[in-house]
Amino acid sequence: MTFDEKTGRILIEGLHNTRELGGMTTQDGKTTAFHRLIRSDAPDHLSENAISALSSYPVEVVIDLRSEDEAENHPDSIVKDPRFTYYNIPLLRINADDINDGVIVDTIKTSLGHLYVWMFENCKPYFAEVLRTILKEQGKTVLFHCAHGKDRTGLITAIFYLLCDVERKKIIENYAVSYDYVKDLVAPLIAKTTPNVHHIYKSDASNLEMLLKHLDDNYSGDVRVFLRSCGLSDTEIDSLRKILLP
């Protein structure tokens, strides 16, 4: 295992898009804390050496944002490992592997940005559940992931960075670079689908820009207002911010 300070990537064999949320500079000059939150693609094909490397970072808690079907079909390598506490909390309660699902069909016709907006309005209880689970496990290093570590994972990451007042340009860049890291991972999916589907395997900046505009238009540009609409209290919201800015 190696850590790339420039990109925040944690380089472990079998993982493509595993990154620290620590080390990000906020608009008032603070720096987000390391060893608190890790974003990742699915750790579902890891060797014992890779699992040990993840544990030694140390990752102690894993939150799987995939659907129950995805988690069952492609189980995390760490599920039964006593070194980790594992949660499966689907952020999008459909099988994202199924490109014939109505939500995915609509996303193919429109964009991932439309999906993210839809999730902000239709998945509020699940956002709250994920964030409360992170609060429950605060003090430990928590890794959260979906399949490729860019969409569901990207939204949770964006929420934390918005809470910490990271510049939006940096948040968008942090999202958009995902495709550079997962190209090899998604290449087989792109190869077996028609060109009109390919955009859902990428991370174009315009997708997150659309979500941020939705935040501006509907929540006064304030992620705290969105989180209150999910049912989180101001005390919980302050505690979430303090995970990265203690």
DOGU-77069 format. One record per residue (C-alpha): x, y, z; residue in three letters. Coordinates in steps of 0.5 Angstrom, whole numbers, padded with zeros to 4 digits, always signed. Layout:
<nodes>
XYZALA/...
</nodes>
This chain:
<nodes>
+0000+0000+0000MET/+0002+0007-0002THR/-0001+0014-0001PHE/+0000+0019-0006ASP/+0000+0026-0003GLU/-0002+0030-0009LYS/-0008+0026-0011THR/-0010+0023-0004GLY/-0010+0016-0007ARG/-0009+0010-0003ILE/-0006+0005-0007LEU/-0008-0002-0006ILE/-0008-0008-0011GLU/-0015-0009-0013GLY/-0018-0002-0011LEU/-0018+0004-0017HIS/-0021+0010-0014ASN/-0020+0010-0006THR/-0018+0017-0003ARG/-0017+0020+0003GLU/-0022+0026+0005LEU/-0017+0029+0009GLY/-0012+0034+0006GLY/-0017+0038+0003MET/-0016+0046+0004THR/-0023+0050+0006THR/-0024+0057+0004GLN/-0022+0060+0010ASP/-0015+0056+0010GLY/-0017+0050+0014LYS/-0015+0043+0012THR/-0019+0037+0013THR/-0017+0031+0018ALA/-0014+0025+0015PHE/-0016+0018+0018HIS/-0023+0020+0019ARG/-0027+0019+0012LEU/-0024+0015+0006ILE/-0028+0014-0001ARG/-0027+0008-0005SER/-0030+0003-0011ASP/-0032-0003-0008ALA/-0027-0008-0005PRO/-0030-0014-0007ASP/-0024-0017-0010HIS/-0018-0016-0005LEU/-0013-0021-0004SER/-0011-0022+0004GLU/-0005-0018+0003ASN/-0010-0012+0000ALA/-0015-0013+0006ILE/-0009-0013+0011SER/-0006-0007+0008ALA/-0013-0003+0008LEU/-0014-0005+0016SER/-0007-0003+0017SER/-0009+0004+0014TYR/-0013+0003+0019PRO/-0020+0003+0016VAL/-0024+0000+0021GLU/-0031+0001+0019VAL/-0034+0000+0012VAL/-0041+0003+0009ILE/-0043-0001+0003ASP/-0048+0004-0001LEU/-0050-0001-0006ARG/-0056-0004-0007SER/-0058-0011-0003GLU/-0057-0014-0010ASP/-0051-0011-0012GLU/-0048-0013-0005ALA/-0050-0020-0005GLU/-0048-0021-0013ASN/-0041-0018-0011HIS/-0040-0018-0004PRO/-0034-0014+0000ASP/-0028-0018+0001SER/-0028-0016+0008ILE/-0035-0018+0010VAL/-0034-0023+0015LYS/-0027-0020+0017ASP/-0027-0019+0025PRO/-0022-0013+0023ARG/-0028-0009+0020PHE/-0035-0007+0022THR/-0039-0007+0016TYR/-0046-0004+0014TYR/-0050-0005+0008ASN/-0054+0002+0007ILE/-0057+0003+0000PRO/-0057+0010-0002LEU/-0060+0008-0008LEU/-0065+0003-0007ARG/-0065+0000-0014ILE/-0060-0005-0017ASN/-0055+0000-0021ALA/-0052-0006-0025ASP/-0059-0007-0028ASP/-0059-0002-0034ILE/-0066-0004-0036ASN/-0069-0001-0029ASP/-0073+0005-0030GLY/-0069+0010-0026VAL/-0063+0008-0030ILE/-0066+0008-0037VAL/-0068+0015-0035ASP/-0061+0017-0033THR/-0059+0014-0040ILE/-0064+0019-0043LYS/-0061+0025-0039THR/-0055+0025-0035SER/-0052+0023-0028LEU/-0053+0030-0026GLY/-0061+0029-0027HIS/-0060+0022-0023LEU/-0056+0026-0017TYR/-0062+0031-0017VAL/-0067+0026-0017TRP/-0063+0022-0011MET/-0063+0029-0007PHE/-0071+0029-0007GLU/-0072+0022-0007ASN/-0067+0019-0002CYS/-0067+0023+0004LYS/-0068+0018+0009PRO/-0062+0014+0006TYR/-0058+0020+0006PHE/-0060+0021+0013ALA/-0058+0013+0015GLU/-0052+0014+0012VAL/-0049+0020+0015LEU/-0052+0018+0022ARG/-0048+0011+0022THR/-0042+0015+0020ILE/-0044+0019+0026LEU/-0045+0013+0030LYS/-0038+0011+0028GLU/-0034+0017+0029GLN/-0027+0016+0032GLY/-0026+0011+0027LYS/-0023+0011+0020THR/-0030+0010+0016VAL/-0029+0008+0009LEU/-0036+0009+0004PHE/-0036+0006-0003HIS/-0041+0004-0008CYS/-0039+0000-0014ALA/-0034+0005-0018HIS/-0033+0010-0012GLY/-0036+0016-0016LYS/-0044+0017-0016ASP/-0047+0015-0009ARG/-0040+0015-0006THR/-0039+0022-0010GLY/-0045+0025-0007LEU/-0043+0023+0000ILE/-0036+0026-0001THR/-0039+0033-0004ALA/-0044+0033+0002ILE/-0038+0033+0007PHE/-0034+0038+0003TYR/-0040+0043+0002LEU/-0041+0042+0010LEU/-0033+0044+0011CYS/-0034+0050+0006ASP/-0029+0047+0001VAL/-0029+0051-0005GLU/-0034+0049-0010ARG/-0029+0048-0016LYS/-0025+0043-0012LYS/-0031+0039-0010ILE/-0033+0039-0018ILE/-0025+0037-0019GLU/-0025+0032-0014ASN/-0031+0029-0017TYR/-0029+0029-0024ALA/-0023+0026-0023VAL/-0026+0019-0021SER/-0027+0017-0029TYR/-0019+0018-0030ASP/-0018+0013-0024TYR/-0024+0008-0026VAL/-0023+0007-0033LYS/-0020+0000-0033ASP/-0025-0002-0028LEU/-0031+0001-0033VAL/-0028-0001-0039ALA/-0031-0008-0040PRO/-0038-0005-0039LEU/-0037+0001-0044ILE/-0035-0005-0049ALA/-0041-0008-0048LYS/-0046-0003-0048THR/-0048+0002-0054THR/-0045+0009-0054PRO/-0051+0012-0051ASN/-0050+0009-0045VAL/-0043+0010-0044HIS/-0044+0017-0040HIS/-0046+0013-0034ILE/-0040+0010-0033TYR/-0036+0017-0033LYS/-0036+0023-0028SER/-0037+0029-0033ASP/-0036+0036-0029ALA/-0043+0038-0031SER/-0046+0033-0027ASN/-0044+0035-0020LEU/-0045+0042-0023GLU/-0052+0041-0024MET/-0053+0038-0017LEU/-0050+0044-0014LEU/-0055+0049-0018LYS/-0061+0045-0016HIS/-0058+0046-0009LEU/-0058+0054-0010ASP/-0065+0054-0013ASP/-0068+0049-0008ASN/-0064+0050-0001TYR/-0061+0057-0002SER/-0054+0054-0004GLY/-0053+0051+0003ASP/-0052+0044+0004VAL/-0054+0045+0012ARG/-0061+0046+0009VAL/-0061+0040+0005PHE/-0059+0036+0011LEU/-0065+0039+0015ARG/-0070+0037+0010SER/-0067+0030+0011CYS/-0069+0030+0018GLY/-0062+0031+0021LEU/-0062+0036+0027SER/-0057+0042+0027ASP/-0053+0038+0033THR/-0052+0032+0028GLU/-0050+0037+0022ILE/-0045+0040+0027ASP/-0042+0034+0029SER/-0041+0031+0022LEU/-0037+0038+0020ARG/-0033+0036+0026LYS/-0031+0029+0023ILE/-0027+0033+0018LEU/-0026+0039+0022LEU/-0025+0037+0029PRO/
</nodes>
